[in-house]
Amino acid sequence: ARRQRSEFGEILAYLQLLDSNANAIEYKGEELVIPRDERPAYFEWLLWRVLLALNDLEVEPKDVRRFGIDQEFLPVGTAPGGGPDLIGVYADSVIVVEVTLTESSRQEAAEGEPVRRHVADVLEEFEAAGKAVYGLFVARRIDTNTAETFRIGVWYKKDDARVSLDVVPLTLKQLRKILSDGWSDNRLDVSILIDVILAASRARRMVDCAPDWKEQISSIVG
């Protein structure tokens, strides 16, 4: 876990490889490879490494992920259903991270309800502790229907109590830019994510449709 900050260049190279949908990429004279059928697992694994590199976690590294790893710390599968892919717990906040390689309109059908439910569950879990809970959804491309679901940002509990959720969708390219800028500015801490999430959450209350929100997010990241 402590090594991830010094290995951040490799993490960014892996994210570029995943985003480009290529088979391999060269980094510092070595070939980095993501097996085609293991891309979903590597996606979660890379975001785990990101959260470890940003540091300031209040939980053990193993408690951030829900997927298994082997003796080389490589992923052996994706997180099981019924919960988020990753949960980063910090002093004042919690970030629930969900990733997917699903694209087009299937994305909203596969991710819209589960992601909101997972964030709502974590929100309820940490409500007593007074921690703010944010959702971060990352995909190579964000379907507009998915963005609209998160822009509305509503969940109803079993007792019909209404919960407002802050779930921000980012493309993998946008996430890479945020992380790369933070690395270049020697600012590798969780605030580089939370600042974008907060700005995007404010923006969603000022727009009336998902396309406008997606444009606002692009401007914020840019």
N, C-alpha and C positions, 0 to 999 in steps of 0.2 A: 504494500500500500504506500509506504514512504517513497518507493522508487518512482511512482507514477509521474510525479512532477518533473523529474529529470528525464523521463521517457515521453514527455508530451509531444515532442516532434514525431515520434513513431505513432502515437495515438492519432495525430492529425493526418499522417500519411495513410493509416488504415481507414480513417473516415473518408478520405479522398478516394481511396480504392473502392469502398462500398458505394459511394455516391456515383462514381463513374461506371459502375456495373462491370468493371473489368475483372480479369482473373488474377492479376498480379501487378505489383508496383515496386519499383526499386527505391530503397531508402538507405542512404549511407553505405552503398555498395552491397546491400543485402536485398534479396527478393522477398517481399511480404506477400503472402498468399492467403486468400479466404476461399476455402472450398465452396463450390457453388451451392451444395445442399445444406451448408452450415451458415449461410449468410444471416438468417434471422437470429441465430444464437450469437454470432459475432457482433451483430448490431447491439444487442443488450450488453454483451461483454465490454464493448468499447465505451458505452455510456457509463458503465460501472467504473471503468478506469478513469473516465473524465471526472466523476464525482469524487473519486479518491484523490485525484490530482488537485482538485479545488480545495480539498482539506476542510478543516473546521467542523468535521462531522462529530456528532455527539454519540454515535453508535459505532460498534465494531465494523470493520470492512465487510465481514461476512454477512452482517445483518442488513446491508444496503441492497444486496442482490437476493433474488429468489430462484436463480438458476444454479445448477451444479457446475463445479470445475474439477479438472483432473489434477494430477500432481505437478503439472507444468503450469497450472493456473489458467489453462485454456478452457473454454466453455464445453460442456458435454451435452447441452441442450438448452432450450428456452425455459423461461419461468412458467410454472404450471398455471392453469386457469384459476379464477377465483380471487385474484389479487393483482396489484401493479407489477410491472416488470422490475422497477427499482424504487426505493424510498430513501431519500437523503434527509436525515434529521439534524437540524442545526439549532443554535441557541434560541433563536426567535422564530424560526420557520421550518417548514417541511416541504420538500419538493418531491412530488410523485411523478416519476418519469415513465412514459409509455412510448414504445417505438414500434414501427411496423414497416414492412416492405410492400404492403397492400396499397394499390393505387386505384384511380378512377372511382366511380360511384360505389364500388364494393367496399371502399375504405370506410365510408360512413356506416354502412350496414354492419361491418365487422368490428368497428372500433368506437363508434359514437356512444352507444349505451354502456359497454363495459368500462371505458375510460372514465366517464362521468360517475358511474357507480363506484369505481375504485377510489376516485378522488373524494367522493362523498363519504365513503367508509373511513378513509384516513382522516378526513376533517372531523368526523364524529369522535374518532379515537383520540385526537390531540386537542379537542375542544377545551377540555378541562385544564390542560397545561397552558392555554393561552397562546399557542403557536399558530401563526398564519400558515395556511396550507395552500400550495400552488400546484397546478398540474402543468407538465411540459410534455407535449405530444410532438414527436419527431418522425418525419417520413421523407422519402426522397422527393415526393410531390404531395402537396396538400390539396385534396379535392375540396371544391368550394362548398359542397354539401356538408362535409366534415367541419369545415371552418364555421359554417352557420350554426351547427349544433353547439359548438363551443362558444360562439359569440353570444348565443342566448344564455348559455351557462346556468341552466336551472336543473335541480334535482328535487324530487319529492320523497320524503321518508315514508315509512309505513303508516305513520299517523297523519299523513298529508301535510306535514310541516314542510315549508318551502325553503330550500337551501340554494344560495347563490354560489356558483363555482367559478374560480379563476383558472381556466385551462387554456393555455396558449399554444397554438400549432405553429411549428417552425419547420421549414424544409431543412434537409440535411445540409444543404449549401449555406443557409442562413446560420445554422448552428456552427458550422465550421468557421464562418467569418467571425462570429462572436468569440469563439475560443481562440482563433488565430490572433485576433486583435488583443485579447487579454494576455496571451503569451508574449506577444511583441512588446506590449506596454508593461511587462513584468507585473501583471495584476491577475494572477491566477488564484482567485478566490470566488466563492459562491455568489458574490454580489454581481458579477458580470452576467449571470443568468437571472438573478432576481430583479435587477434593474430593468432588463428587457421585459420580463414577465409583468412587472408593475406598469411599465409604460404601455404595453400592449393591452393590459386589462383596462387601463384608463381609456384607451382609444376605442375599445369595443363599445363603451357606453356613449360614445359620441358619434357613432355611425349607425346606419339603418340596414346595412346589408353586408354579407360576407365578402363580396369582392372589394368593397371599400375598406373593410377591416384588414384584408390581406395586403392591400396597398399600404395601409398605415404601418403594419408590421414590417414590411419591406423598408419603409422609410426609417423606422426606428432602428432596425438592424444596420442600415446603411449609414 
